[in-house]
Amino acid sequence: MGRRPVYYAVRLGLVGAAFAGGWGAFPLIGDSWWTLVVAGSMAVVFAQVALVMHDVAHRQVFRLRRPTELMGRVVGNLGIGLGYGWWQDKHTRHHANPNHEELDPDVAPDLLVWSQRQARSSRGPARLIGRAQAFLFFPLLLLEGLNLHVAGVRALKNRSVKRRGVEGALLFGHFALYLTALFAVLPADKAFAFIAVHQGLFGLYMGCIFAPNHKGMPTLTGDARPDYLRRQVLTSRNVRGGLLTDVALGGLNYQIEHHLFPSMPTPNLRRARPIVRDFCAEIGVPYHETGLISSYREALEHLHRVGAPLREQHRTATPD
């Protein structure tokens, strides 16, 4: 549980250098279709910035609230246009009740449904998309970057979000700087192409980071609330891999350990893994761990399975 100041100093420095370097290369390349390479690379950098914001929000970097919130808002709102206050509220509720259909906002039915119970009661777009949601999951992630920006703006109307004035000023400051820079350097066609590539790949990468963590794992409903350890372990999935996996997923591939110890610094999660795994085996609690590709396969199979009632209803309602 010990702090890792050197690790975070290096990580923040590298991510910050990549962020500055990407935007520095942007005007140098200028009016060229090669600018889309910058767009793609900045999608990866934006996701890495979001992962840093995640660690900051969990008090892994700073012990005190004030520097935590300052860094979170600067990095999130101003840096990448991701509302820190909205995300922190949503993520806190997720950690308290992971995969609980009524209490976890990450499995609330929206465009996708996460259980057959949700599928049977779905309406509107979810009812239409749910029939083929396993096939549409990754294409829909191309819109996730835009969805994250919109959600942060919409949350400014929510009084539960702290310091809404500061949140809004930094958020709209990001949008203003982002759009001004694009349209000042690029003609309209290339600027819109940059936005499409950048925001599309940013959303896809973010979805690929978070999808393996809980999607396809058991969901809870009603008063079903196991004890803390089982609530966190049974609903989470670890992803095996080496250093590259750790970097690509920001350490969230140790999702079980992260949920049990949210403030544990990311580089310590790997060390905690064998301790947690052995303890779960000792007390008979299933500890689920798989490879990255298998984690996506399990998530997609789950999405296809829970959409079965909608496909059946469609077949019944469609005349021969």
C-alpha positions, 0 to 999 in steps of 0.5 A: 500500500506504500506510495510510489512517488518516483514511479508516478513522477516518471509516468506523469513526465512521460505522458506529459511529454507525449502530450506536449510532443503530439501537439507540438508535431501537429502544427509542424506537419500542418496542412497534410493528410499525414496529420491523421497519424498525429490524430491516431497517436494522440488518441492513444495519448489521451487514453493514457492521460485518462488512466493517469487521471484515474489513478489520481482520483483514487488517491494513488498519487497524492494523499491530500484531497486538494492536490488530487482534485486540482490535478484531476480537473487540470488533466481531465477537464482541460487536458482531454475534455473529460469531466472529472467531477462527473467521472469521479461520482460515476466511478465511485458508485461503480466501485461501491457496487460493481455490476449491480444492475440498479446501483452500478451506472456502468451496467445501467441499460442505455444503448446496450443491455447487460442482462436478459432481464434488462433486455426484456424491459428495454425500449427504444434504441436499446431494444433495436441494438440489443439484438445484435449488440455483440456485433455492434459493440466495437463499432459503437465504441468509436462514438465513446469518445464523443459520449464521454465529452457529452456526459461531462457537459450534461453533468454540469446541470447536476448539483451533486457535482462539486465546483461546477463553475470551475468544471465547466470553465475548464471543460469548455476551455478545452473544447475552445482550444482544441477546435481553435487549434484544429481549424487554425492549422487545417482546412475544414476537410482535414480538421473534421477528418482529424476529429473523426480519427482522433475521437473515434480511436480515443473512444475505441481504445478507452472501451478496449481498456475497460471492457475486459474488467467486468463485462461478461462477469456475473451481475447482481440485482435487488438486495443481492449484496455479498460481503465486500471481498466477494462483491469485488472479486466475483464481478471482476476479471483479471487479464494476464500479460506482461509489461506491454499489457500493463502499459496498454491497460494502465494496470487495470488488468489487475482489476480484482486487486484494484477493486479490493484496494482502490488506493493501492498504487498501480505498480503494486497491483502485480505484487498483490496478485499472488497474495489475493489469488492464493487467499481466494483459493484458500477460502473457496472464492472463484478468482477469474483470470484470462488472456486479453483476447479471451476477455473480449471473447467472454464479453462478446459472448455475454452480450450475445447471450443476453440479447437472446430475448430480443432476437426471439421477440423479433422472430415471433413478431416477424411474419413468415 
